Amino acid sequence: MDDLDALIARCRRGDALAWEELVRRYQGRVYGFAVHYLRDREEAKDAAQEIFVKVYQHLGTVRDGQAFAPWLLRLARNGCIDRIRSRGTRAAEAGDAPSPATPEDALLAESRASLLHRAIGKLNPANREIVLLKDIEELTLPAIAARLGLPLGTVKSRSNRARGELAKVVRSLTREPAAVS
C-alpha cells in the first residue's frame, strides 16, 4: 500500500489529520483547475470548497490511490460545469501571472494572458476542456483519456483540433480592431 492509499484509508476511518493532509495536497490543484474553468477567483474558491465536501462525502467510492487524482479532477470538472450551468453566463477572467521585470513586460504579459483567456472562452466546450486539461492542468494525453473515459486516439485527435481552433481564434482576435471608449 503506497502513501496515498494509506492516507485515503485513514480518511475513510475518520482521521481528521489525514483529511487535512489530503486537502493540503490537492487544494492548489483543484483551486487552479476551478480558476481556469470558471475564470473567477472567488467563484473558484467556493467551487473548490464544494468539491472537497463532495470528496469527503464520496471518498468511499474511489478504488485506490492511483485512481484518486483522476476521480478528484472529474469531480472538479463536474462541479465547475454545474456552476457554469447554474449561473447561465460566464464570469470574467481574473488571473494573475508572476511579476514581470518592467512595467512594459507587465503590460505585455497582461495583454497576452487576456488574449489567451478570451480565446479559450470562445472555443467550443469540448475543445476548451481539452485545452484546459492539456495546457493549463498539464495532464498527459493518456491521463486525459482516462479522466474523460475516452480512447487515447480520440483524445489525440481532439487535442489537435482544439489547438487548431485556438490558433484560429487567437489570430481572429489579434486582427480585431481595438475597442474605442
N, C-alpha and C positions, 0 to 999 in steps of 0.2 A: 504494500500500500504506500503510495507516494505521499508527499506533504499535503497536496491539495485534497486527496482522498481522505486523509486523516482529519484535515480541517473541516471538511464537509460533514464527516461523521460526527465530529464534536458539535458542530452547529445543530445537527439533527437531534442530538441529545440535549439541546438547550443550553449549551455552554456560551454564555454572553461574551466572554473574551474571544472565543473562536469566531463568533459572529462579527465582532468589531474588526478582527484581523481580516476576515473575508471582505467586508465592506471596504476597509482601508486599501486592500489590494486592487479592488476593481472599481472604486468610485470614480477615479480620474478617467478611466476608460469609458465608463457609462456616461459620465457628465460630458466628456468630449464628444462622444457619439451623439448625444442629445443636442449639444450646441450646434453641431454641423447639420443635423437633421432638421432641427426646429429654427435655427438661426436667431435665437433669442436666449440670452444668458439666464434671465430669471425663470423663464419657462423651462429651460433645460434643468435648472436646479430642482424645480418642482417635479419634473418628469423623472429625474434620477431618484428622488425620494420615493415616488410611487413605484418605480421599477424595483427598488430594493425591498419595498413592502411585499411586492409580488414574489420576489426571490425568496423571502423569508416564508411566505405562505406555502410556496410550492417546492421548497428545497428537496422534499422527499421524492419528487418526480424525476430529478436528474439522476442518470445512471451512475456516473462516476466523475472523477476529477477531469478526465480527458474530455468529457462531453460538456463540462460546466461552462467554459467560455463561449462556445457556440450557442448554447442554450440561453445564457445570460444576454448575449447580443441579440438573439431572436426576441427575447422579452423586451429588450430596449427598443428594438425596431418596431415591434407591435405597439408598445406604449407610445412611441413618438407618432406613429401613424394614427392611433386613436386620438391623440391630442390635436393633430392637424385636422382630422375629420370633425372633431367636436367644435373647433373654433371657426371652421369654414373658410378661413383665409390664412395666408402665411404671414408670419411675423417678419419684420425687417431683420437683417443680419446685424449682429453686434459682436464681432470678434476682435481680439487684439493679437498683434504679432510682436515678436521680440523687438526691443527698442533699436531702431536704426542709428547709424553713426551720425548723420547730419539731418537737419530739417528737410532737405531735399530728398534724402533717402527715405525719410518717414513718409513724405507725401507720395513718393513713387510706390512704396510698399502698400500704403493705404489704398492707392488707386488700383493697384494690381489685385489686392485682396477683394476690393469692392467689385471689380470686373469679374473675378472668378466666382464670387458668391452670386452675383446677378446671373452669370452664365449657367451655373449649376441649377439655380432656381428656374431657369427656362427649359431645362431638359425634361423629357417625358419621365414619368415616375420610375419606370424600370431602369432607364439609363442613369438617372440621378442616384438611384440606390447602388448601382454597380460602381459609379464614380466615388461615392462616399465610402463604400466598403473597401475599395481597392486603393484609392489615392489619399483618402483622408484617414481612414482607420488602418490603412496599410496591411490589410489582410492579403494572404496569398490567394491565387485563383482556386486551389483545392479547398482552402478554408471557406471561401465564399460559396463554393459549390455545396459543401457540407452544410453550411449555415442556411442556405436558401433551399436545400433539398433538390438541387438541380444537377444534371450531368455536367462534368467538367467541360466538355466540348461546348455546351450551351453557354456556360459562363464565359468561356474564352470568346465566343462569337459576340455575346452581348457586351463584353468589355471592349472589343474592337469597335463595335457600333457606337457605344457610349462615348468613347474617346473621339470618334469621328464627329458625332453630333456636338460634343463640347467644343471641338475646334471650330466648327461652323458657327456656333453661337458666339464664341469669342470674337471671331472675325466680323460677324454682323454687328456686334456691339461696339467694336472699335471703329466701324465705319459710320455709326450713327452720329449725326451732328450733336454737339453739346447742347444741353438744355439752356435756354436763356431765361434768366429770372426777371 
